Each structure stands twice: as C-alpha cells, then as structure tokens.
Amino acid sequence: MARHGRRPTIWNNSKSYRNPTASACLAEVAGRVDRIGGRIVARKRRPRRLINRYAQARLYDVTTGAYVCVDQLKVWRSEGFDVIVREVESGRYVTEAVLPSGFDA
C-alpha cells in the first residue's frame, strides 16, 4: 500500500525536519507576527523618528532636517511613532533619559 501525504522536508543534509508550526510560534514569541482569527499575520513595524542630540540639549530630527523640542517628541510618541534619540558626541542612545517610557503627551 502506498502512503499518502507529503514527506517532511529535510534541509542542510541534517536529520532535523522542517516544522512550519514551530517556526511560526517562534516568530510570534519574538513579536514579529500576530494571530488573527487562527491565521498568522505579519506585524507592521511602527514608523521611526531618529533624533540626534547635540550639545546644550539641542534635538535635531534627521527625517525633516529641523530642530525640535521635547514637546514635539511627546506628540510623535502619542501618534504611534517609535522615537529614538542618539547623542552625537558619544554615539549612545539616550531615549530614556530624554523621554521616559511612561511619559506620554
């Protein structure tokens, strides 16, 4: 009697079998997908705003090419943007120092 159905896919000449359900669950745990009605749907990334912080706390928006204030950062965060602040002199990311995570407009 012949067996019906697909055989598991073997890749990289190893004995590990490809399991699409397990890889989808790993992606869901990593935060890259959502389950909607039993289907797995890719999660959209939030739009980002990269802000450079110069000496004397001047904040420069790289996207628009203009200087901004902390109030504008609060507005962008409340609109759903992912605001990232980088200190130019040291290269460190100082988003939490400039705009704490629980601090929204």
NORMO-V743680 format. One line per field, one symbol per residue. burial: 1 if it has 16 or more other C-alpha atoms within 10 Angstrom, else 0. A space follows every 10 residues. Layout:
burial: ???
This chain:
burial: 0000000000 0000000000 0001000100 0011000000 0000000010 1110000011 1000000000 0011011000 1111111000 0010100110 00000
